[in-house]
Amino acid sequence: MSALSHTIGGDLVLTTGAALATVSDAEETRQKILRRLCTNPGGYLWHLDYGAGLAAMVGKAMDAGTIQSVVQQQMATESGVDQTQPVTVTVTSTPSGLFRCDVSYTDSQTQTIQALTYQAS
């Protein structure tokens, strides 16, 4: 299956022929996870429980345990993630005040281990 290529915060992507670009497999799952993590709960009208709300945590005191727990919960609901394989979430902060969230998971379609990094201040 494929979907329109759209990374959260960006525009839709056009191909060289001016058609809307699509993604599939591991890249589709990666984009879906980023949208899920950055969407605030209640922000998706038809699925009010969708979203981790990481973007709403920007500017607040970082609580690594809360962020890790929220990301783990959201990864457990993502269909593109192989739920029979471990998901690893590591949250760290930098001296400059940034937080970094590294996620490792197995893509359910390709059965490959994927790495995803989300960083914010």
C-alpha positions as CSV (number, residue, x, y, z in Angstrom):
1,M,0.0,0.0,0.0
2,S,1.2,3.6,-0.6
3,A,0.3,7.0,0.8
4,L,1.0,10.6,-0.1
5,S,4.5,11.6,0.9
6,H,4.1,14.2,3.7
7,T,6.5,14.8,6.6
8,I,4.9,16.7,9.5
9,G,5.6,20.4,9.2
10,G,6.4,20.3,5.5
11,D,4.6,20.6,2.3
12,L,3.3,17.8,0.0
13,V,6.0,16.6,-2.3
14,L,5.8,16.7,-6.1
15,T,7.5,14.3,-8.5
16,T,9.5,15.6,-11.5
17,G,6.3,15.1,-13.5
18,A,4.4,17.4,-11.1
19,A,2.3,14.6,-9.6
20,L,1.9,14.1,-5.9
21,A,4.7,11.9,-4.6
22,T,3.8,8.7,-2.7
23,V,5.7,6.6,-0.2
24,S,5.3,3.0,0.8
25,D,6.8,0.3,3.1
26,A,9.3,1.5,5.7
27,E,9.2,5.2,4.7
28,E,5.4,5.3,4.9
29,T,5.6,3.8,8.4
30,R,8.3,6.4,9.4
31,Q,6.1,9.3,8.2
32,K,3.0,7.9,10.0
33,I,5.0,7.6,13.3
34,L,6.2,11.2,13.0
35,R,2.7,12.4,12.4
36,R,1.4,10.4,15.4
37,L,4.1,11.6,17.7
38,C,3.7,15.3,16.7
39,T,-0.1,15.4,16.7
40,N,-1.7,16.6,19.9
41,P,-4.4,14.3,21.4
42,G,-7.8,15.6,20.2
43,G,-6.2,17.2,17.2
44,Y,-7.5,14.6,14.8
45,L,-11.2,15.2,14.7
46,W,-12.4,11.6,14.0
47,H,-9.9,9.9,16.3
48,L,-9.7,12.0,19.5
49,D,-7.3,9.6,21.2
50,Y,-4.8,9.7,18.3
51,G,-1.5,11.4,18.9
52,A,1.3,11.7,21.4
53,G,1.5,15.5,21.7
54,L,5.3,15.8,21.7
55,A,5.0,19.1,20.0
56,A,3.0,20.5,22.9
57,M,5.8,19.5,25.3
58,V,8.2,21.8,23.6
59,G,9.1,24.7,26.0
60,K,8.2,22.8,29.1
61,A,10.6,21.2,31.6
62,M,11.7,17.9,30.1
63,D,10.5,14.8,31.8
64,A,12.3,11.9,30.1
65,G,10.2,9.3,31.7
66,T,6.9,10.8,30.5
67,I,8.2,11.3,27.0
68,Q,9.5,7.7,26.9
69,S,6.2,6.3,28.2
70,V,4.1,8.4,25.7
71,V,6.2,7.3,22.8
72,Q,6.1,3.6,23.8
73,Q,2.3,3.8,24.1
74,Q,1.9,5.3,20.7
75,M,4.3,2.8,19.1
76,A,2.2,0.0,20.5
77,T,-0.8,1.3,18.5
78,E,1.0,1.9,15.2
79,S,0.0,-0.8,12.6
80,G,3.3,-0.4,10.7
81,V,5.3,-1.5,13.7
82,D,5.8,-5.2,14.2
83,Q,4.4,-5.7,17.7
84,T,6.1,-9.1,18.1
85,Q,9.5,-7.4,18.1
86,P,10.9,-5.0,20.8
87,V,10.6,-1.3,20.5
88,T,13.4,0.7,22.1
89,V,12.8,4.4,23.1
90,T,15.7,6.4,24.5
91,V,15.2,10.0,25.6
92,T,18.2,12.2,26.4
93,S,18.8,15.9,27.0
94,T,21.7,18.1,25.9
95,P,23.4,20.9,27.8
96,S,21.8,23.4,25.4
97,G,18.3,22.4,26.5
98,L,17.4,20.2,23.6
99,F,15.8,16.8,24.0
100,R,16.4,13.9,21.7
101,C,14.2,10.9,21.4
102,D,15.7,7.9,19.6
103,V,13.3,5.1,18.6
104,S,14.2,1.7,17.2
105,Y,11.5,-0.6,15.9
106,T,10.9,-3.4,13.3
107,D,8.8,-2.4,10.3
108,S,6.0,-4.8,9.9
109,Q,6.0,-4.8,6.1
110,T,9.7,-5.1,5.4
111,Q,10.8,-6.8,8.6
112,T,13.8,-4.5,8.9
113,I,14.9,-2.7,12.0
114,Q,14.3,1.0,11.6
115,A,15.7,4.0,13.5
116,L,13.9,7.2,14.0
117,T,15.1,10.4,15.8
118,Y,12.9,13.3,17.0
119,Q,14.7,16.3,18.5
120,A,13.2,19.5,20.0
121,S,13.9,22.3,22.4
